[in-house]
Amino acid sequence: MFVQNEFILLVNAYYQADAMTKNVISSGIFGNIKIQPEIDQWRRLLTQTSQMLGQAVIEGDNQGKSGEFDKSLISAKLKEIYRVGDNFISEIEKSVSKHSSEQNDMTSYRISFQMASDTIYNLVGGTIQHMGNHVPLKDGIYRIVNDILNQDYWKGDEVIRQVEFVRSFKTVLHFSENWIKEYAYKMYMK
């Protein structure tokens, strides 16, 4: 089974769990999807770690509280391991709420999030290695993300397309620049 960067998985699973609590649908070629891939992966990993917690999640689903237990577990893990604050978590929820008020389908949200996330991971990773050890990791990543979000010196169709994917965090998904910078930084924490 493929396991992506844990932080990225947790953020994806969190917004998907939040969407579940709000009864936002996910559609596919053959109709509605019961559960998105990352929340499913989170649940499988959780069950491997603790049968009791995995069962509690299923019981929550059966009681009409889909996603609630997932959210509390994921939030606790994000706070404990990755030191995210309440604002980071609440901004995810605001993004999901804003998107679901515009369109009640998480599939487009997931696609936009995944494209932006993959692109920022690759752009930052490709650039940070050339900054040298004299620049602290956080400062370097924040500077790179700031340039991606605010500078217009980018050249080439492919690079401009990648910059637009990252900017969709703000324009399509309604995240703040601070959230995007923190998200990018936490992707690279060991």
Secondary structure, 3 states (H helix, E strand, C coil): CCCCCHHHHHHHHHHHHHHHHCCCECEECCEECCCCHHHHHHHHHHHHHCHHHHHHHHHHHHCCCCCHHHHHHHHHHHHHHHCCCHHHHHHHHHHHHHHHHHCCEHHHHHHHHHHHHHHHHHHHHHHHCCCCCCCCHHHHHHHHHHHHHHCCCCCCHHHHHHHHHHHHHHHCCCCCHHHHHHHHHHHCCC
